[in-house]
Amino acid sequence: MDSNKYQIERRYINKRPNVRPGIRLVTGSPAFLVAHDTGNPGASAENHFSYFNTQTDRSASAQVFIDDKRILEILPAGTGPDPAEQAFHVIRNVTTDNELFGYDANHAALGIELCYGGTINFAAAYARLVWYFAMCCTKWNKTPSTHIVSHKQLDPARKSDIDQALATGGKTLGDLIRDVTTEMTIQVRPVPAAAKLPADVCDHVIISYIQPARHAALQQGLSEEAGHFERLAANVRAAAAGSGLPKSNAQEIIYNWLSPAWHKAKAGGRDPGRYNQMANALRTCAGIPLE
């Protein structure tokens, strides 16, 4: 698989007994992986970092939150230099986790949360979720069909995640398992050398897509989203000057705008080739294999 397809951000919440006790997983590395959704439509990974960093009135947390823009580890998950720590993502008095894996999920598993709904692009968030599960399974020699379990499977009387979030994008848990398995087998194609982003592509992307998105965010009072689009535009301009483009930026532009424009042009009987050319210009600038 392509281990460099996405960037993992590691920004940890403060240690407190109810969210981050600072205790390592009893198994060292994760014994299994629990697929959650946040149950909070429209809330981003950043929103959940802020929430759990100040949470004091209940015991709840998870190691990882994934939306359409980032994979954010808010507790150490073992994917980087820090050993994986325990979180509170499955209720303790449910015993299905012990029966299936021999451990409490909170003590031995990663809780991986999909952010969904609202302005979150499902396809982009789902792609990151699939990759993260595939990366974990590859790193720790896990089989997706055996070692990925949904929160609903562990606590069916009370929980409906991750199934409810997957359904909003026309996916099922079975689809997730199959897509993770496929992701693990993808062969990495040669990566082209980074190059300057052509000026016409830079102008089109900023004027046609990023500026309207920023304006819409400001109109809705979404200052965090507007700030993201300002940084995205700055990165695109820097790419046109030869500074390269972060992979996540290129993927965001392609997923959110160029790919839909390609499909719309094709459906309307127009030549969609220019959108593919712009997408490949972004891929080249970001050092991503061409399509």
C-alpha positions, 0 to 999 in steps of 0.5 A: 500500500501507499504509506505516504498517501495521507498525512497523519496529524498528531496533536494530543489533548491534555492528560486527565483521568476521564479522557486521557489517563496516559496509560499504555495499551495493555497489549503494547500495540493495538490488538484490534481496531474499533470503527466508530462515528462521532454521532455528531453530524457536521463536527470536524476532527478539529471540533472534537479535539477542542471538545475532548481537550476541555471535557471534564464531566464524563469519561469518553475519548478516542485516539483518532478522528478523521474528516475530509481534510485531516487524520487527527490523532488526539491521543497517541495511537502507536503509529508514530514515535509515541506508544499507543495509549488507552481511551474510553470509547466502548462502555466497560460493562459490555463483554462482547469485546472480551469474548471476541478478542480477550480484552476490553476495547478501552485497554487494548484497541484503537477507537477510530472515529469518522466525522460526517454530515454537514459540510464534510465531504463523505467521499474524502473522509471515507477515503482517509478512513479506509487508508488509516485502517489499511495502514494500521492493519499493515503496520500491525499485521492485522486482517481487516475482516478479523480485527476491524469491528464496529462499535455497533457489533460490540454494543448492539443494544445501545450503539449504531456506529459506524453503520449510521455514518457509512449509510449517509455515503451509501456504504456498509461495514462490509464495504469498509472491510473490503475497501480496506483490504483492497487499499492494502494491496494497492501497488505504489506507482512511480512518483513524478518529480515535483514541478511548478503548478502552471499559472493557468491552473493556479488561477482557475483553482483559486478563482473558480473553487477556493475563493467561492468556498471561502466566501460561502464559509464567511457568509455562514460565519464559519471562520475556521473553514474560511481560514482553511481556504485562505491557507489553501489558496496561499499554498496553491500560489506558492506551488505556482512559484515552485514550492511544491504542494502538500499532498492533502491540498492536491487531494482536497482540490481534486476530490471536492472540485475537479472530480465532480467537474469532470463527471459533470462535463462528461455527463453533459457531453463535453470534453472532460479532459481539461479537468483531468489535465488540471488534476494531474498538474496538481498531482505532479506538483504534490508528487502524487502518481498520475491518473 
